[in-house]
Amino acid sequence: MTLLRLALRNIGRNRRRTLLTAGIVAFGFAALTLAGGFVAQSFEALAEGTVRGGVGHLQIASPELFSGTEAETLEHGLGDSSALARRAEADPAVREVLRRIDFFGLAGTGGSALPFLGLGVEPEAEARSMDTPDLVTAGRWLGAAEDDEAVLGGGLARALAVGPGDWVTLFAMTVDGVLNARDVEVVGVAGLPVRELDDRYLAVPLASADRLLQADGTVSKLVLLVDDPDRAAAVGERLVATLRAEGATVDFRTWQELAEFYRQVRTLYLGIFGFLGAVLVLIVLLAAANSMLMVATERTREIGTLRALGMKPRGVVRLFALEGLTQGALGCGAGAALSLALREVVNRSHLLMPAPPGVAHPVELFIRFYPQAYGIALAGMLAAGLLATWWPAHRAARLPIVEALAHV
Amino acid sequence: MTSPPLLEGRSLRRVYRLGRVEVVAVDGVDVSVSPADFLVLEGPSGSGKTTLLNLLGLLDEPDRGTLLWEGSPVAGLDENARSELRRDRFGFVFQTFNLVPVLSAAENVELPMALAGTSREARRARARDLLAAVGLADKASVRPDLLSGGERQRVAIARALANDARLLLADEPTGNLDSRTAEEILDLLRRLHEERGMACVVATHDPLVRRRATRVLSLRDGRLEQAA
């Protein structure tokens, strides 16, 4: 007769109460794991959206660009960008290298001019690797790399009252500080999810931006996609070391470092999830504690008998703890089964959720199997089960034996 | 020749406080128990029999007085040491049997041995022997709720003997039994006392018990009235 066997027999005494308590634990476990799976899926979608929204896995640029101390467009640009891109592409871990020019200026039509945030891109490579081309709602994405054409954010296009087929004039300072202007044809209008960006976004082929800024092959940065996003930092370190050894003044940032919006959303979600998790654990704790208190009261005389027979106070505490843990484990087992079943049902239902932050379109509700959530829920529920026994167990262990034996 | 005392209480006093009222349950009792004793504590309800038995069984502590186990005072023992002493040297039999309802008869007998860390094989063998000794060899796997009152008390007695107790303390062991079953239980206790050389202290007001005593202590209002 081990303590564990006694604990198992004890939790089978009042089956209805045990089922109720284990049911509450199961509900808490399932809720935590389902929420965890949903949040994990949301993080993954948000991360993917961030990377494919233009940030890439890794960016290589001058240290001044990253520190925000570049006063003029391309003041610390990457000269001979084609050679740098080829060097980066040669790394076996790199899947794609996109050259970009960040610039700003004024976009004008006959009647008005508005400021824009310009992006010089390689149209084909962007279409291959990024989501922005998919956001074009009217017209098309940029075509031939050499043409003077542009895709405007929806807000900017509306403000300028232009659409596909219209022409706008772009004004910007060249790298030598001279005002330059070029006419570009609006070939597409994109609906960007962030309104502030939608009101200012303007993309032109890299060659077109180069002509406008007279950049002579200089770009702001290289945006890289790698095979294994988790190893982006290692790839960045390796590439930067190679490029520095060849005389380039460059640095790198991973997408996690660059994606401030992603970090904010993640922190918010984790806060909400943590709060809900704490509430669930508290509910389970209170339910289990109530159950344990009833158990301790009902079994007072029996505890007195065990103490008379020589069970030490800590033995009583252990017995209760084992009962709490066993009950918690049973609940977690049932909760895991419930969670997996509900996950299947939800995932097969193809329910649509409103667009999450930073995403332009509704997304299908999908709950990922997220083992860490199961681990956290298991730890949380077992801790709640254990904690719930603490006071009843200590109370029972401290009770004078003769008082316990006289309990009716 | 008199055996040296196994347990000795000197000037034991125990007072209970019920609100502002103090009830003196045991007042200045001197008692000694030797291995050859089948000692009966008798007296009317409220005379202090159970309180004295609880003090002797280390289930309670006196407010005053000294209790010696094999000549050593037990007052300085902490709760764990008292638990170990009860587990290894004492056996208890209660009026209401106090068996653990979720355990079978054999498992109930095994319980004190499990607390003492006895191996499973040794526990099982000894529980089997003890149940046979109390006439319940065929009831080993039966749970207490399916046993009669007399059978339950036999299981409780077997449990009290599990760790080779040197002193068995029984509080009204026949209180919940019919007279024929009570006789059987008392005969069993007496037989075990003689066969195993185990001291017995029985608190009771049942005259059937008195007849089997080697010594009788009468209590009234917490004081020792006479020794017979």
Chai-1 contact restraints between the chains, C-beta under 6 A:
chainA,res_idxA,chainB,res_idxB,connection_type,confidence,min_distance_angstrom,max_distance_angstrom,comment,restraint_id
A,M1,B,E107,contact,1.0,0.0,6.0,A-B,restraint_1
A,M1,B,E110,contact,1.0,0.0,6.0,A-B,restraint_2
A,M1,B,L111,contact,1.0,0.0,6.0,A-B,restraint_3
A,M1,B,A114,contact,1.0,0.0,6.0,A-B,restraint_4
A,R9,B,V102,contact,1.0,0.0,6.0,A-B,restraint_5
A,T305,B,N98,contact,1.0,0.0,6.0,A-B,restraint_6
A,A308,B,L59,contact,1.0,0.0,6.0,A-B,restraint_7
A,A308,B,F92,contact,1.0,0.0,6.0,A-B,restraint_8
A,L309,B,P112,contact,1.0,0.0,6.0,A-B,restraint_9
A,G310,B,S83,contact,1.0,0.0,6.0,A-B,restraint_10
A,G310,B,R86,contact,1.0,0.0,6.0,A-B,restraint_11
A,G310,B,R87,contact,1.0,0.0,6.0,A-B,restraint_12
A,G310,B,L115,contact,1.0,0.0,6.0,A-B,restraint_13
A,M311,B,L115,contact,1.0,0.0,6.0,A-B,restraint_14
A,K312,B,N80,contact,1.0,0.0,6.0,A-B,restraint_15
A,K312,B,S83,contact,1.0,0.0,6.0,A-B,restraint_16
A,P313,B,E79,contact,1.0,0.0,6.0,A-B,restraint_17
A,I401,B,L59,contact,1.0,0.0,6.0,A-B,restraint_18
A,V402,B,N54,contact,1.0,0.0,6.0,A-B,restraint_19
A,V402,B,L59,contact,1.0,0.0,6.0,A-B,restraint_20
A,V402,B,D60,contact,1.0,0.0,6.0,A-B,restraint_21
